[in-house]
Amino acid sequence: MRTYTTVQGDAWDMIAYKMYRDEYQMDKLIEANTDYIDVVIFSAGTVLNIPEIAPKSITVKPPWMR
């Protein structure tokens, strides 16, 4: 599992976007860092665990592949 050290002003969605390019993955970050579940905006220097997630699969094919 990777780690991420916060900078002043980081929030869950911002960290998820930085690490996964998808802010909607913030629930995975929160589940892996339950000690900080009540934190909304982080101060600098907090070390968070960054779990590996499976890449999203494409469910709808583009028209040229149908």
Backbone torsions as a table, in degrees:
resi	resn	phi	psi	omega
1	MET	NA	133.9	178.2
2	ARG	-80.5	168.8	174.9
3	THR	-127.9	161.2	177.1
4	TYR	-138.2	132.2	176.9
5	THR	-101.4	122.3	-174.5
6	THR	-70.3	155.0	169.8
7	VAL	-111.7	158.2	-178.4
8	GLN	-53.1	126.6	176.4
9	GLY	95.6	-4.2	176.8
10	ASP	-61.4	145.4	174.2
11	ALA	-129.3	163.7	-176.3
12	TRP	-53.1	-47.7	-177.2
13	ASP	-66.7	-35.8	177.9
14	MET	-65.3	-41.4	179.5
15	ILE	-66.2	-42.4	178.6
16	ALA	-60.3	-40.3	179.2
17	TYR	-67.5	-41.2	178.6
18	LYS	-62.5	-40.5	-173.5
19	MET	-87.8	-34.9	-174.1
20	TYR	-118.5	-7.6	-172.7
21	ARG	60.2	31.5	179.9
22	ASP	-156.3	104.3	-177.5
23	GLU	-66.6	-17.3	179.6
24	TYR	-76.2	-2.0	176.8
25	GLN	-90.7	8.2	-177.6
26	MET	-62.3	-25.8	177.7
27	ASP	-63.1	-33.2	176.9
28	LYS	-66.2	-39.1	177.8
29	LEU	-65.3	-43.4	-179.5
30	ILE	-64.2	-41.9	178.7
31	GLU	-61.8	-33.1	-179.0
32	ALA	-84.5	-8.3	-176.5
33	ASN	-137.6	57.2	-174.2
34	THR	-63.8	-18.9	176.8
35	ASP	-64.2	-22.4	-176.0
36	TYR	-112.2	22.5	-175.1
37	ILE	-60.8	-28.0	-178.5
38	ASP	-89.5	-2.3	-178.6
39	VAL	-85.8	131.7	177.7
40	VAL	-102.4	-49.6	177.7
41	ILE	-120.6	124.8	-175.0
42	PHE	-86.0	150.3	167.9
43	SER	-88.5	171.0	-177.8
44	ALA	-71.1	144.2	171.5
45	GLY	96.1	2.2	176.9
46	THR	-79.4	128.7	-179.7
47	VAL	-97.5	120.5	-179.0
48	LEU	-111.7	147.1	173.8
49	ASN	-81.8	136.4	179.6
50	ILE	-116.2	102.4	-178.4
51	PRO	-72.7	151.8	173.8
52	GLU	-77.2	138.3	177.1
53	ILE	-124.0	153.0	179.2
54	ALA	-72.3	140.1	177.2
55	PRO	-64.1	149.1	178.8
56	LYS	-68.9	139.0	176.3
57	SER	-94.9	148.3	179.4
58	ILE	-81.4	122.7	-177.5
59	THR	-98.7	-23.9	180.0
60	VAL	-116.1	124.0	179.2
61	LYS	-81.9	146.1	175.3
62	PRO	-66.0	158.7	-175.0
63	PRO	-54.5	-35.8	-176.9
64	TRP	-72.8	-11.5	177.8
65	MET	-100.8	-5.7	-177.5
66	ARG	-78.2	NA	NA
